[in-house]
């Protein structure tokens, strides 16, 4: 089911003004990637990028074309692990946080 523009705008607006929401959006995106839900993970990371750093600045930081980064997180994008982890690393620095992986049985 496609999300309405109003819903996406609401998410973006909240992410711009709520640091806890931003961190959870980022954390959930990475967690989705780790459990194999790549499509949802890409959507959440794309929403985070659009609401915060933007693809232009991310492109400058990663030395990658913003359009290439947009395609990478698009519906048919298939990012290489090296590129994906570099983006996540740059996002963490930008947000001023460090994500931590925890094993749970």
N, C-alpha and C positions, 0 to 999 in steps of 0.2 A: 504494500500500500504506500503510495507516495505521500510525503508530508506536505502540508499546506505551507505556503510562503509565510503566513502569519506565525505558524509554529516555529519555523526556522528562524525568523526574525526575533521571536521571543527568546529562543535559546541563545542566539548571538548577543542580544542585549544583556541577558543575565550574565553570560560569560564575561562580557566587557566590564561589568561592575561588581562581580562577586568572585573574589579569589578562591574561595572554597569550592564553588561550583566549577571554576576553571580547572582546579586540581583534580576534581573528581571526573570531569570530562576527559582529561588527559589520562588519568589512572585507568579509567574504564576502557578507553581506547586501546591502551597497551595490554591490559588484561585480556581483552577480546582477541588480540593478536596471539597472545601466549597460549590460549586455549584452542586456537585454530579457527576462530571466527574472523577471518581476515576481512571480509566485506564490511562487517559492523565496525571493526577496528579502524578501517580506512575512513569510514564515514565520520566516526567520532573525532579522529585526528584531523580530518579536513575541516570539520566544524570548529574545532579548537583553533586551528591555524587561521581560518577566516575571521574568527572573533578576536584574535590577539595579535600575533606577530605579523600575519599576512604573508602571502606567497612571495611578494616582491622582496621583503626584508629577509625571509627565509632563504630565498635564492641567493641573496648577497652573502649570507652567512655560510651557506653550503657550497657556494660557487657552482650552483646549478641553475639552469634556466627556470624562472617561475612557471612558465608553461609546462615544462617537463615535470616539475613538482606537482602541478595541478593534475596532469594526466596520471601521475603515479598514484594519487589518492582518489582518482575518479573511479567510476563503476567498473571499467574494464582494465584499470591499471594493475600492473603486476610488479610491485617494487622489488628490487633486489635487496637482500638482507643488509648489505653494506650501506645502501642508500637509506633504508628505513631506520637503521640504528643511528646513522649520522643525524637524521632529522630529529629523532627522539632525543638524542644528546643535546642538540642545539635548542630544542624546545625547553628541556629541563633548565639549561643555563638561562634562557630568556625568562622563564617563570621563577627562577631562583629556588628551585626545589631539586631533590634527587629522589627518583623512584627507587624502590627497594623490592626485590623479589623475595618472597617468603614461601618456603615449602610447607604444605599442610597435608596431613594424612586424613 
